[in-house]
Amino acid sequence: MNGKHFIPAIILLLSAFAASSCDQASNVSTVFTGSVQGFVYDTLTGAPIPGAKNFADDITDTVLTDAEGMYMFHNINLPRSDYIYYIKSTKQGYDTSIIRVKAKSDNIVKADTAYLKMLSTH
C-alpha cells in the first residue's frame, strides 16, 4: 500500500471503530431499582397479620410480614424508572389480596394496605 492510500485507510478504520463503539454504548441498558413497603391486616379485627407471604409475578423474592404486619421489597429491579407491580398477599387460613403499586426508581414506595379476610372453617 502506498502513502496515498495509507492515510485514508487508517481514517476509514478509525471511523468504523468509532461507529461501532457508539452502537455498543447505545445498547447499554440502564438498571433501575426501587423498594416497595406495605402492610397486611386482618379485615375483621384490623390486627396486623405476621408471617403473611407477599409476592409479585415480576419479583423473584417472596417476603413475609413482620410482627407489625409490615413487609419490604428492597432494591427490586425495575424494567423502567417507574413500573406497575401487583403485590399478592396471602396466609394460610385467609383469602388473597392483590394491591396495585407503582414502584419508582431510587425510592421507597408505600403500597396501599392489604386486608385479608379469614376463611370460614365450615
C-alpha positions in Angstrom: 0.0 0.0 0.0 1.5 3.3 -1.0 1.4 6.5 1.1 -1.6 8.0 -0.8 -3.9 5.1 0.2 -2.5 4.5 3.7 -3.9 7.6 5.4 -7.5 7.2 4.0 -7.4 3.5 5.0 -6.5 4.5 8.6 -9.2 7.1 8.7 -11.8 4.6 7.4 -10.7 2.1 10.1 -10.9 4.7 12.9 -14.4 5.8 11.6 -15.6 2.2 11.7 -14.3 1.7 15.2 -15.9 4.9 16.5 -19.2 4.0 14.9 -19.0 0.5 16.5 -18.2 2.0 19.9 -21.2 4.3 19.7 -23.5 1.4 18.8 -22.3 -0.6 21.7 -22.7 2.4 24.1 -26.3 2.9 23.0 -27.1 -0.7 23.6 -26.1 -0.5 27.3 -29.3 -0.5 29.3 -29.8 1.5 32.4 -30.6 -0.5 35.5 -33.3 0.9 37.8 -34.0 -0.2 41.3 -36.6 0.7 43.8 -38.2 -0.6 47.0 -41.8 -1.3 48.0 -43.1 -1.3 51.6 -46.6 -2.3 52.7 -48.7 -3.7 55.5 -51.1 -6.6 55.8 -54.0 -6.5 58.3 -57.0 -8.7 59.2 -60.2 -7.3 57.6 -62.4 -8.1 60.6 -60.1 -7.1 63.6 -57.7 -4.6 61.9 -54.9 -6.5 63.6 -51.6 -7.0 61.8 -51.0 -10.4 60.2 -47.4 -11.6 60.9 -46.0 -14.2 58.6 -48.2 -13.3 55.5 -46.5 -14.1 52.2 -46.1 -11.2 49.8 -45.0 -11.7 46.2 -45.5 -10.5 42.6 -45.1 -12.1 39.2 -42.2 -9.8 38.2 -40.3 -10.1 41.5 -38.3 -13.2 42.3 -38.4 -12.7 46.1 -41.2 -13.6 48.4 -41.2 -11.6 51.7 -43.0 -12.2 54.9 -44.7 -9.6 57.1 -43.1 -8.9 60.5 -45.0 -8.8 63.9 -46.4 -5.4 62.9 -47.7 -6.7 59.6 -45.1 -4.8 57.5 -43.2 -6.2 54.5 -40.5 -4.6 52.4 -39.1 -5.5 48.9 -35.6 -4.0 48.9 -33.9 -2.8 45.7 -36.0 -4.7 43.2 -35.1 -4.4 39.6 -37.4 -2.2 37.6 -37.7 -2.5 33.8 -38.2 1.3 33.6 -37.8 4.2 36.1 -41.4 3.6 37.2 -43.2 0.3 36.9 -46.5 -1.2 38.0 -46.5 -4.3 40.2 -49.4 -6.3 41.5 -48.4 -7.4 45.0 -50.2 -10.5 46.2 -50.6 -11.0 50.0 -51.7 -14.3 51.5 -51.6 -16.5 54.6 -52.9 -19.9 55.3 -56.5 -19.6 56.6 -57.0 -16.2 54.9 -58.0 -15.1 51.4 -55.6 -13.4 49.0 -55.4 -9.7 48.4 -53.9 -8.1 45.3 -52.6 -4.5 45.6 -51.5 -2.4 42.6 -48.4 -0.3 43.3 -46.3 1.9 41.1 -42.6 1.4 42.0 -40.2 4.2 41.2 -36.5 4.2 40.7 -34.4 5.1 43.8 -37.5 5.5 46.0 -39.3 3.5 48.7 -42.9 3.4 47.6 -45.6 2.7 50.2 -48.2 0.3 48.9 -51.8 0.5 49.9 -52.6 -1.6 52.9 -53.7 -5.2 52.1 -56.6 -6.5 54.2 -57.1 -10.3 54.4 -60.4 -11.9 55.3 -60.2 -15.0 57.4 -61.7 -18.0 55.5 -64.7 -19.8 57.0 -63.9 -23.1 58.7 -67.4 -24.6 58.0 
